[in-house]
């Protein structure tokens, strides 16, 4: 279940029910989807199999959809106008991060995800640590913190301007 100030998304076994959180009245229902993965900018981002779609939060009208070519249901995070979708292709561990424009669904890029050895089962799914903050998305890799950022919104030229051997966002 996902809650916002204006919608309560309730996954049912065969549909997605959206309620007004103050009154409990049904706002809309989608019988073709049963999961909401993320909410932001008056849109709900939902998946059904290997399809990611954006629907209007108030009406349930679909704005766009894309095929993600993913094998399993994985994390979807919205930050800074970008959808970050972790993709599982070969095994149970997410191995790619695919970026989409949150407004249009346009593909913005694909990145290999770092994974880290875990003491219990030998593998740590990096998507367990996808955290949006300050217009960036952070994850962990071995002994490093990795930040994904949208350089189109900054003055950065991709150069190291502060002398710390990192590409500044």
C-alpha positions as CSV (number, residue, x, y, z in Angstrom):
1,X,0.0,0.0,0.0
2,X,1.2,3.5,-0.8
3,X,-0.2,6.7,0.7
4,X,0.0,10.3,-0.3
5,X,-1.9,13.3,0.9
6,X,-4.5,12.9,-1.8
7,X,-4.5,9.2,-2.7
8,X,-4.3,5.8,-0.9
9,X,-3.2,3.1,-3.3
10,X,-4.5,-0.4,-2.3
11,X,-3.2,-3.4,-4.2
12,X,-5.8,-6.1,-4.5
13,X,-5.3,-9.6,-5.9
14,X,-6.7,-8.6,-9.3
15,X,-6.7,-4.8,-9.4
16,X,-5.4,-1.6,-8.0
17,X,-7.9,0.4,-5.9
18,X,-7.3,4.1,-5.2
19,X,-9.1,5.8,-2.4
20,X,-9.5,9.3,-1.0
21,X,-7.6,9.0,2.3
22,X,-9.9,11.5,4.1
23,X,-13.3,10.0,3.1
24,X,-12.4,6.4,2.1
25,X,-14.3,7.0,-1.2
26,X,-13.1,5.2,-4.3
27,X,-11.4,7.6,-6.7
28,X,-10.6,5.0,-9.4
29,X,-9.8,1.4,-10.0
30,X,-7.5,-0.3,-12.5
31,X,-8.4,-3.9,-13.3
32,X,-5.3,-4.4,-15.5
33,X,-2.7,-3.6,-12.8
34,X,-2.3,-4.6,-9.2
35,X,0.8,-2.8,-8.0
36,X,1.9,0.8,-7.6
37,X,5.7,1.1,-7.5
38,X,6.3,4.8,-6.9
39,X,4.3,8.1,-6.8
40,X,5.5,11.6,-7.7
41,X,4.5,14.8,-9.5
42,X,0.8,13.8,-9.7
43,X,1.7,10.5,-11.4
44,X,1.6,6.9,-10.1
45,X,4.2,4.6,-11.7
46,X,2.8,1.1,-12.0
47,X,4.1,-2.2,-13.3
48,X,2.5,-5.2,-14.8
49,X,4.9,-7.9,-15.9
50,X,7.6,-6.2,-17.9
51,X,5.6,-3.0,-18.6
52,X,6.1,0.2,-16.6
53,X,3.4,2.8,-17.0
54,X,2.6,6.3,-15.7
55,X,-0.9,7.0,-14.7
56,X,-2.5,10.2,-13.6
57,X,-2.9,10.0,-9.8
58,X,-6.2,11.8,-9.7
59,X,-8.0,9.9,-12.6
60,X,-6.0,6.7,-13.3
61,X,-5.7,7.7,-17.0
62,X,-2.6,6.2,-18.5
63,X,-0.1,8.9,-19.7
64,X,2.6,6.5,-21.2
65,X,4.0,3.0,-21.0
66,X,7.3,1.3,-21.8
67,X,8.5,-2.3,-21.9
68,X,11.3,-2.7,-19.5
69,X,12.5,-6.1,-20.7
70,X,13.0,-7.1,-17.1
71,X,12.6,-10.7,-15.8
72,X,11.4,-9.9,-12.4
73,X,9.5,-7.2,-10.5
74,X,12.1,-4.9,-9.1
75,X,12.4,-1.5,-7.5
76,X,11.2,1.7,-9.1
77,X,12.2,5.1,-7.6
78,X,11.3,8.6,-8.8
79,X,13.7,11.4,-8.0
80,X,14.4,14.7,-9.8
81,X,12.1,14.0,-12.7
82,X,13.7,10.7,-13.4
83,X,12.4,7.2,-12.9
84,X,15.1,4.7,-11.8
85,X,14.1,1.1,-12.5
86,X,16.3,-1.7,-11.4
87,X,16.3,-4.6,-13.9
88,X,16.8,-8.3,-13.2
89,X,17.9,-10.2,-16.3
90,X,19.8,-13.3,-15.4
91,X,19.3,-14.2,-11.8
92,X,17.6,-12.9,-8.6
93,X,20.0,-9.9,-8.2
94,X,19.2,-6.7,-10.0
95,X,22.1,-6.0,-12.4
96,X,21.0,-2.9,-14.3
97,X,19.6,0.5,-13.5
98,X,17.5,1.9,-16.3
99,X,16.5,5.6,-16.3
100,X,13.3,7.0,-17.9
101,X,12.0,10.5,-18.1
102,X,9.1,10.7,-15.5
103,X,7.0,12.9,-17.7
104,X,7.4,11.2,-21.1
105,X,8.7,7.7,-20.4
106,X,11.7,8.4,-22.8
107,X,14.7,6.1,-22.1
108,X,17.5,8.2,-20.6
109,X,20.2,5.6,-20.0
110,X,21.2,2.2,-18.7
111,X,23.8,1.6,-16.1
112,X,25.4,-1.5,-14.6
113,X,24.6,-1.8,-10.9
114,X,27.3,-2.6,-8.4
115,X,26.8,-5.6,-6.1
116,X,28.5,-6.3,-2.9
117,X,29.3,-9.6,-1.2
118,X,27.0,-10.3,1.8
119,X,28.1,-12.5,4.7
120,X,24.8,-14.5,4.7
121,X,24.2,-15.5,1.1
122,X,27.2,-14.1,-0.8
123,X,25.2,-11.5,-2.8
124,X,23.7,-8.2,-1.9
125,X,21.0,-6.7,-4.2
126,X,22.2,-3.1,-4.7
127,X,18.5,-2.0,-5.1
128,X,18.0,-2.6,-1.4
129,X,20.0,0.6,-1.0
130,X,18.5,2.9,-3.7
131,X,17.9,6.1,-1.8
132,X,16.9,9.4,-3.4
133,X,18.0,12.7,-1.8
134,X,18.7,16.1,-3.1
135,X,17.9,15.3,-6.8
136,X,20.3,12.4,-6.8
137,X,20.0,8.7,-6.3
138,X,22.5,6.9,-4.1
139,X,23.5,3.3,-3.8
140,X,26.4,1.4,-2.3
141,X,29.2,-0.5,-4.0
142,X,31.8,-2.4,-1.9
143,X,33.4,0.4,0.2
144,X,32.0,3.3,-1.9
145,X,28.9,5.4,-2.1
146,X,27.7,5.9,-5.7
147,X,25.6,8.8,-6.7
148,X,23.6,9.1,-9.9
149,X,22.7,12.7,-10.8
150,X,21.0,14.6,-13.6
151,X,23.7,16.8,-15.1
152,X,21.3,18.5,-17.5
153,X,20.0,20.5,-14.5
154,X,23.4,21.7,-13.3
155,X,26.3,23.8,-14.5
156,X,28.7,20.9,-14.3
157,X,30.8,20.1,-17.3
158,X,31.8,16.7,-16.0
159,X,35.1,18.0,-14.7
160,X,36.6,17.7,-11.2
161,X,36.2,21.3,-10.0
162,X,37.0,20.7,-6.4
163,X,40.2,18.6,-6.8
164,X,38.9,15.5,-5.0
165,X,39.3,13.1,-8.0
166,X,35.6,12.8,-8.4
167,X,33.3,13.9,-11.2
168,X,31.1,16.7,-9.7
169,X,27.4,16.6,-10.1
